Each structure stands twice: as C-alpha cells, then as structure tokens.
Amino acid sequence: QVQLVESGGGLVQPGGSLRLSCVASGSISGIVIMGWYRQAPGKQRELVAHITSGTITNYADSVKGRFTISKDNAKNTLYLQMNELKPEDTAVYYCKSVVGLRASWGQGTQVTVSS
C-alpha cells in the first residue's frame, strides 16, 4: 500500500503560480506511474498530468504549456508546477500512484484561482 500526502494548495490571483507537492510513503518501489488529477465542484475528476517511472509525461490539453509535472525520487515526492493560473483551474487537486493494478489516492489539496 502506498500513502500519499499532498500540499501546496491555496488562493492565488489569475496569472499567478503555485507548486503542489505529493509525498509518497509505504510500498513505493513498485510505482509505475504517478499523476495529478483535479475535481471542480459539480464536475468529474479529470487527469491533469502524469509521469511514468521512466519519466515520460503526459498533460491534459487545458494545461499544456502552463503546468509541469516532475518528481524527485530521492525525496519520494511528486510535484506540479502551475503557472499562468486561470479561474477554471480552481479545483481540488489529487495525487495518484499506480502499483500493478492497484491505485492509491491522496486526500487532495484545494486550489482556488480568483481575484
């Protein structure tokens, strides 16, 4: 089992930046992919970005060129650098890891983009 703890959310003005972090613990040696998802009120949870163990990345079209996913294996930490934030980026952001067929989720961190 993998435990995930996100941090870094908050309130930011449009055009601003935030960096989210997700610290993984537990059975992390078998993680093959990690990602960030988000869920806005009244909407389904959607993929924001993911990164494989081989550092191949994939982004939702809505965040390409603005968000960057990365990881620090030495710190067991996944990051999401979010630039040029828009009001439509407002959501709860969740970290996810996959080991084999088992997925683990963090508790989420709120990101609010508003003036």
CORRA-V231222 format. One record per residue. N is the residue number from 1. RES is the residue in three letters. PSI is psi in radians with two decimals (* if undefined). BURIAL is I if it has 24 or more other ideal C-beta (glycine too) atoms within 12 Angstrom, else O. Layout:
# CORRA-V231222
n->[N N]
res->[RES RES]
psi->[PSI PSI]
burial->[BURIAL BURIAL]
This chain:
# CORRA-V231222
n->[1 2 3 4 5 6 7 8 9 10 11 12 13 14 15 16 17 18 19 20 21 22 23 24 25 26 27 28 29 30 31 32 33 34 35 36 37 38 39 40 41 42 43 44 45 46 47 48 49 50 51 52 53 54 55 56 57 58 59 60 61 62 63 64 65 66 67 68 69 70 71 72 73 74 75 76 77 78 79 80 81 82 83 84 85 86 87 88 89 90 91 92 93 94 95 96 97 98 99 100 101 102 103 104 105 106 107 108 109 110 111 112 113 114 115]
res->[GLN VAL GLN LEU VAL GLU SER GLY GLY GLY LEU VAL GLN PRO GLY GLY SER LEU ARG LEU SER CYS VAL ALA SER GLY SER ILE SER GLY ILE VAL ILE MET GLY TRP TYR ARG GLN ALA PRO GLY LYS GLN ARG GLU LEU VAL ALA HIS ILE THR SER GLY THR ILE THR ASN TYR ALA ASP SER VAL LYS GLY ARG PHE THR ILE SER LYS ASP ASN ALA LYS ASN THR LEU TYR LEU GLN MET ASN GLU LEU LYS PRO GLU ASP THR ALA VAL TYR TYR CYS LYS SER VAL VAL GLY LEU ARG ALA SER TRP GLY GLN GLY THR GLN VAL THR VAL SER SER]
psi->[2.45 2.35 2.39 2.34 2.03 2.73 2.94 -0.09 3.02 -2.92 2.27 2.60 2.70 2.39 -0.16 -3.06 2.66 2.67 2.11 2.56 2.62 1.97 2.24 2.49 2.92 -2.45 1.22 -0.20 -0.41 0.17 2.21 -0.38 2.51 2.65 2.94 2.32 2.85 2.69 2.05 2.76 2.26 0.10 2.83 2.70 2.38 2.67 2.35 -0.90 2.66 2.83 2.34 3.02 -0.40 0.22 0.43 2.30 2.73 2.44 2.61 2.56 -0.58 -0.29 -0.07 2.35 -0.20 -0.62 2.59 2.19 2.45 2.96 2.65 1.78 -0.57 -0.50 0.03 0.72 2.37 2.46 2.72 1.87 2.12 2.03 2.88 0.85 2.53 2.74 -0.59 -0.11 -0.11 2.17 3.00 2.23 2.27 2.51 2.47 2.48 2.67 2.18 1.95 -2.09 0.12 2.24 2.49 2.55 2.58 -3.12 -0.24 2.67 2.35 2.31 2.16 2.14 1.94 2.58 *]
burial->[O I O I I I I I I O O I O O O O O I I I I I I I O O O I O O I O I I I I I I O I O O O O O I I I I I I O O O O O I O I I O O I O O I I I I O I O O O O I I I I I I I O O I I O O I I I I I I I I I I O O O O O I I I O I I I I I I O O]
